[in-house]
Amino acid sequence: MTVQNMLAKSSTGVQEIERRIHVAIPAWKEWTRQLKQVYILLPVFGSSDDGIEEMCDEFDWNKDKLFKKIDNTDSFKERLNEYREVQRYPIFPNQKKNRITKADLDTVYAHESAVISFIRLEKAKAQGTAGVNFALKMMANGYLEYMEPINRRPEIKHYLDGSTQPGIVMNGDSPQIDYSADGLPSLNE
């Protein structure tokens, strides 16, 4: 499979998730980026006002402005209250059990954020910021081919298939490694 085919297939998958989320949460397109971030972070911080305050502390958001924004956005308030009741995201349209997951929302948000990242890179390039040319080339040439699927990462794979990965410390004691023959001078002398 060529890189172009892989990118096309990946893009089609994202577009399908995006389409389904826009049907399940039509107001998603109207929400500000910050409200989208709050909605994505509900399973991480909790959906209570205290959880949202912790988000504000974590990301240096103005708590009063955020709560005012939530209060002024009826569609978000409705989804927040729904999440608070069932502690899960809504069910995909025309499905009985399949709910939107945090990973689905992460995917759509990351896809939307790619344009902003690209614009920031272009702005940084105009200002002569180092490393930008490389990043722009990566994006222009399909940077997705360089991304490692999460289920192939050794520390994640261990939990998915129960196998032990060399060099990864799993639950338990750290392995004892003798560094005496590493060729570096000893600092204990």
TILORO-853229 format. One line per field, with one value per residue: y, z, x of N, C-alpha, C in turn; residue in three letters. Coordinates in steps of 0.1 Angstrom, whole numbers, plus 5000, padded with zeros to 4 digits. Each point is the difference from the previous one (the first is absolute). Example, Ala and Ser with C-alpha at 12.3 -4.5 7.8 and 13.67 -1.06 7.14 Angstrom:
n.c2 = c(4943|5011)
n.c3 = c(5078|4993)
n.c1 = c(5132|4996)
ca.c2 = c(5012|5011)
ca.c3 = c(5000|5000)
ca.c1 = c(4991|5009)
c.c2 = c(5012|5011)
c.c3 = c(5000|5008)
c.c1 = c(5009|4992)
residuo = c(ALA|SER)
***
This chain:
n.c2 = c(4988|5010|5010|5003|4987|4999|5011|4996|4987|5005|5009|4989|4993|5010|5001|4987|5000|5009|4993|4989|5006|5006|4988|4994|5009|5004|5003|4988|5003|5002|4990|5008|5002|5010|5002|4999|5008|5008|4999|5002|5010|4999|4990|5010|5012|4995|4998|4999|5010|4991|4990|5008|5003|4987|4998|5009|4994|4989|5007|5005|4994|5010|4996|5012|5003|4989|5002|5012|4995|4992|5010|5006|4987|5002|4998|5007|5009|4999|5000|5011|5004|4997|5005|5010|4998|4998|5010|5002|4999|5008|4993|4993|5009|4995|5001|4988|4996|5002|5004|5013|4998|5001|4988|4998|5006|4992|4990|5003|5001|4989|4994|5005|4996|4990|5006|5000|4987|4998|5008|4994|4989|5003|5004|4989|4994|5008|4996|4990|4995|4996|4991|5012|5002|4993|5007|5010|4995|4997|5012|5007|4992|5003|5009|4996|4999|5011|5000|4996|4990|5005|4991|5007|5010|4997|5012|5003|4994|5002|5011|5002|4994|5007|5005|4995|5013|4997|5003|4995|5008|4988|4998|5006|4993|5010|4997|4991|5011|4993|5012|4991|4993|5011|5000|5003|5011|4993|5004|4987|5002)
n.c3 = c(5000|4991|5002|4987|4997|5007|4994|4988|5004|5005|4989|4992|5008|4999|4987|5001|5008|4992|4990|5006|5004|4987|4997|5008|4997|4994|5013|4999|4988|5009|5007|5009|4997|5008|4995|4988|5004|5006|4989|4993|5008|4998|4992|4997|5000|4994|5001|5012|5007|5010|4992|4997|5013|5001|4990|5006|5011|4994|4994|5012|5000|4996|5013|5004|4991|5004|5013|4997|4993|5010|5009|4991|5001|4996|4988|5004|5006|4989|4992|5007|5000|4987|4998|5008|4993|4988|5002|4989|4988|4991|4997|4991|4990|5001|5013|5005|4997|4988|5010|4999|4996|5010|4995|4998|5012|5005|4992|5002|5013|5000|4993|5008|5009|4991|4997|5012|5001|4989|5004|5012|4994|4991|5011|5006|4989|4999|5013|4992|5006|5007|4991|4996|4992|5010|5010|4992|4998|5013|5002|4991|5005|5007|5010|4996|4990|5007|5001|5012|4994|5008|4993|4994|5008|5004|5006|4989|4991|5011|5001|4987|5000|5011|4989|5003|5002|4993|5011|5002|5010|5003|5004|5010|5004|5001|4987|5006|4996|4995|5004|5007|4990|5004|5005|5009|5003|5010|5005|5004|4991)
n.c1 = c(5009|4997|5009|4998|5000|5011|5005|4996|5004|5011|5001|4997|5008|5009|4998|5001|5010|5006|4996|5003|5011|5001|4997|5009|5010|4989|4999|5006|4995|4990|5004|5004|5012|4999|4987|5006|5010|4991|4993|5012|5002|4987|5004|5009|4993|4990|4987|5004|4995|5002|4996|4990|4999|5001|4992|4993|5002|4997|4990|5000|4988|4994|4999|4999|5010|5006|4997|5004|5011|5002|4997|5008|5004|4987|5004|5010|4993|4992|5011|5004|4987|4999|5012|4996|4989|5005|5008|4994|5006|4994|4989|5008|4997|4988|5004|5000|5013|5004|5007|5000|5013|5008|5004|4987|4997|5010|4995|4987|5002|5007|4990|4991|5007|5001|4989|4996|5004|4994|4989|5001|5001|4990|4993|5003|4997|4990|5000|5002|4990|5010|5003|4995|5010|5006|4993|5002|5013|5001|4994|5007|5009|4990|5001|4988|5008|5003|4987|5003|4993|4991|4993|5009|4997|5013|5000|4994|5009|5008|4993|5003|5012|5004|5007|5012|5003|5010|5007|4988|5000|4995|4988|5006|5010|5008|5003|5009|5006|5010|5003|5007|4995|4994|5012|4991|5006|5005|4989|5001|5009)
ca.c2 = c(5012|5012|5010|5008|4992|5000|5013|5001|4992|5006|5012|4996|4996|5012|5007|4993|5003|5014|5001|4994|5009|5011|4995|4998|5012|5010|5013|5000|5009|5014|5002|5005|4990|4998|4992|4987|4994|4997|4988|4988|4997|4996|4987|5001|5008|4999|5010|5009|5013|4999|4995|5011|5010|4994|5003|5015|5000|4992|5006|5014|5006|5009|4992|5008|5001|4987|4997|5009|4995|4988|5005|5007|4991|4990|4987|4994|4997|4988|4989|4998|4994|4986|4993|4999|4990|4986|4999|4995|5008|4995|4988|5004|4999|4988|4989|4998|4999|5006|5014|5008|4999|5011|4999|5006|5015|5004|4999|5011|5012|5001|5003|5015|5008|4999|5012|5011|4997|5003|5014|5004|4997|5010|5013|4998|5000|5014|5006|4994|4991|4988|4987|5001|4995|4986|4997|5003|4989|4988|5001|5000|4987|4990|4996|4989|4988|4999|4998|4986|4997|4998|4986|4994|5005|4988|5001|4998|4987|4991|4999|4995|4986|4993|4995|5008|5007|5003|5014|5007|4996|4998|5001|4992|5006|5003|4990|5005|5000|5003|5010|5002|4998|5009|5008|5014|5000|4999|5013|4997|4999)
ca.c3 = c(5000|4999|5010|4996|5004|5015|5005|4995|5008|5014|4999|4999|5013|5008|4995|5004|5014|5001|4995|5010|5012|4997|5000|5014|5007|4990|5004|5001|4991|5005|5012|5000|5002|5014|5004|4995|5009|5013|4997|4998|5013|5011|5006|5007|5012|5006|4994|5010|5000|5006|4990|4990|5006|4999|4987|5000|5007|4993|4987|5002|4995|5009|5005|4998|4986|4996|5005|4993|4987|5001|5003|4988|4989|5004|4995|5008|5013|4998|4999|5012|5010|4996|5004|5014|5003|4996|5001|4987|4989|4994|4991|4986|4994|4994|5007|5013|5011|4997|5005|4997|5010|5001|4989|4989|5001|4999|4986|4993|5005|4994|4986|4999|5005|4990|4992|5009|5002|4987|4999|5010|4994|4990|5006|5006|4989|4996|5010|5000|5011|4996|5000|4994|4987|5001|5004|4989|4990|5006|4998|4986|4995|5007|5012|5007|4998|5010|5013|5005|5006|5015|5003|4997|5010|5008|5013|4998|4995|5011|5007|4990|4997|5012|4998|5006|4990|5005|5003|5006|5013|5003|5015|5007|5003|4988|4999|5004|4988|5004|4991|5002|4988|4990|4993|5006|5013|5013|5008|5014|5004)
ca.c1 = c(4991|5008|4998|4988|4989|4999|4995|4986|4992|5000|4991|4986|4996|4998|4988|4988|4999|4996|4986|4992|4999|4992|4986|4996|5001|5000|5005|5015|5006|4998|5007|5014|5010|5001|4989|5003|5011|4993|4992|5009|5007|4991|5003|5013|4999|4987|4990|4995|5006|5014|5008|5002|5010|5014|5004|5004|5013|5010|5003|5000|4988|4992|4989|4987|4997|4996|4986|4990|4999|4991|4987|4994|4999|4990|5003|5011|4994|4991|5009|5007|4991|4998|5012|4999|4990|5004|5014|5005|4997|4988|5001|5001|4987|4996|5007|4994|5009|5013|5001|5011|5010|5010|5009|4993|5001|5014|5003|4994|5007|5014|4999|4997|5012|5011|5000|5006|5014|5006|5001|5011|5013|5003|5003|5014|5010|5001|5008|5014|5002|5008|4993|4987|5001|4999|4987|4992|5002|4994|4985|4997|5003|4992|5006|4993|5008|5011|4994|4999|4987|5001|5000|5013|5009|5002|4994|4985|4998|5000|4987|4990|5001|5006|5013|5010|5008|5014|5004|4989|4998|4986|4998|5010|5013|5009|5011|5013|5008|5014|5005|5015|5008|4994|5011|5001|5009|4993|5000|5001|5014)
c.c2 = c(5012|5009|5008|4992|4999|5013|5002|4992|5006|5012|4996|4995|5012|5007|4992|5002|5014|5002|4994|5009|5012|4997|4998|5013|5011|5014|5000|5010|5015|5002|5006|4989|4996|4991|4985|4993|4995|4987|4987|4996|4996|4986|5001|5007|4998|5011|5009|5014|5000|4995|5010|5010|4994|5002|5014|5001|4994|5008|5016|5008|5009|4993|5008|5001|4986|4997|5009|4995|4987|5004|5006|4991|4989|4986|4993|4997|4987|4987|4997|4994|4986|4991|4998|4989|4986|4997|4994|5010|4994|4988|5006|4998|4986|4988|4998|5000|5008|5015|5006|4998|5012|4999|5005|5015|5005|5001|5012|5014|5002|5003|5015|5008|5000|5013|5012|4998|5004|5015|5006|4997|5010|5013|4999|5001|5014|5008|4994|4990|4986|4987|5000|4993|4985|4996|5002|4989|4988|5000|4999|4986|4989|4995|4988|4987|4998|4998|4986|4998|4996|4986|4993|5004|4989|5001|4999|4986|4990|4998|4995|4985|4992|4995|5009|5006|5002|5015|5008|4995|4999|5001|4990|5007|5003|4990|5007|4999|5005|5010|5002|4999|5010|5009|5014|5000|4999|5013|4997|5000|5013)
c.c3 = c(5000|5011|4997|5004|5015|5005|4996|5009|5014|5000|5000|5013|5010|4996|5004|5015|5002|4996|5011|5012|4997|5000|5015|5008|4990|5004|5001|4991|5005|5013|4998|5002|5015|5005|4995|5009|5013|4998|4999|5014|5011|5006|5008|5013|5007|4995|5010|4998|5005|4989|4989|5006|5000|4986|4998|5007|4991|4987|5001|4993|5010|5003|4997|4986|4994|5004|4993|4986|5000|5002|4988|4988|5004|4995|5008|5014|5000|5000|5013|5011|4996|5004|5015|5005|4998|5001|4987|4989|4993|4991|4986|4994|4993|5006|5013|5012|4998|5003|4994|5011|5001|4989|4987|5000|4999|4985|4993|5004|4994|4985|4998|5004|4990|4992|5008|5002|4987|4999|5009|4994|4989|5006|5006|4989|4995|5010|5001|5011|4996|5001|4992|4986|5000|5003|4988|4989|5005|4997|4986|4994|5007|5013|5007|4998|5010|5014|5003|5006|5015|5004|4997|5010|5010|5014|4999|4996|5011|5006|4990|4998|5011|4998|5007|4989|5005|5001|5006|5014|5002|5015|5007|5002|4986|4999|5004|4988|5005|4989|5001|4987|4989|4993|5006|5012|5012|5008|5015|5005|5007)
c.c1 = c(5009|4997|4987|4987|4997|4994|4986|4991|4999|4991|4985|4995|4997|4987|4987|4997|4994|4985|4991|4999|4992|4985|4995|5000|5000|5006|5016|5006|4999|5008|5014|5010|5001|4989|5002|5010|4994|4992|5008|5006|4991|5003|5013|4999|4987|4991|4994|5006|5014|5009|5004|5009|5014|5005|5006|5013|5011|5005|5001|4989|4993|4987|4987|4996|4995|4986|4990|4998|4991|4986|4993|4999|4991|5003|5011|4994|4992|5009|5007|4991|4997|5012|5000|4991|5005|5015|5006|4996|4987|5002|5000|4986|4998|5007|4992|5009|5013|5000|5012|5010|5009|5009|4994|5001|5014|5004|4995|5007|5014|4999|4997|5012|5011|5001|5006|5015|5008|5002|5010|5014|5004|5004|5014|5010|5002|5009|5014|5002|5006|4991|4987|5000|4999|4986|4990|5001|4993|4985|4997|5002|4992|5006|4994|5008|5011|4994|4998|4986|5002|5000|5013|5011|5002|4993|4985|4997|5000|4986|4989|5001|5007|5014|5010|5009|5014|5002|4989|4998|4985|4998|5010|5013|5007|5011|5013|5010|5014|5005|5015|5008|4995|5011|5001|5009|4991|5001|5002|5015|5005)
residuo = c(MET|THR|VAL|GLN|ASN|MET|LEU|ALA|LYS|SER|SER|THR|GLY|VAL|GLN|GLU|ILE|GLU|ARG|ARG|ILE|HIS|VAL|ALA|ILE|PRO|ALA|TRP|LYS|GLU|TRP|THR|ARG|GLN|LEU|LYS|GLN|VAL|TYR|ILE|LEU|LEU|PRO|VAL|PHE|GLY|SER|SER|ASP|ASP|GLY|ILE|GLU|GLU|MET|CYS|ASP|GLU|PHE|ASP|TRP|ASN|LYS|ASP|LYS|LEU|PHE|LYS|LYS|ILE|ASP|ASN|THR|ASP|SER|PHE|LYS|GLU|ARG|LEU|ASN|GLU|TYR|ARG|GLU|VAL|GLN|ARG|TYR|PRO|ILE|PHE|PRO|ASN|GLN|LYS|LYS|ASN|ARG|ILE|THR|LYS|ALA|ASP|LEU|ASP|THR|VAL|TYR|ALA|HIS|GLU|SER|ALA|VAL|ILE|SER|PHE|ILE|ARG|LEU|GLU|LYS|ALA|LYS|ALA|GLN|GLY|THR|ALA|GLY|VAL|ASN|PHE|ALA|LEU|LYS|MET|MET|ALA|ASN|GLY|TYR|LEU|GLU|TYR|MET|GLU|PRO|ILE|ASN|ARG|ARG|PRO|GLU|ILE|LYS|HIS|TYR|LEU|ASP|GLY|SER|THR|GLN|PRO|GLY|ILE|VAL|MET|ASN|GLY|ASP|SER|PRO|GLN|ILE|ASP|TYR|SER|ALA|ASP|GLY|LEU|PRO|SER|LEU|ASN|GLU)
***
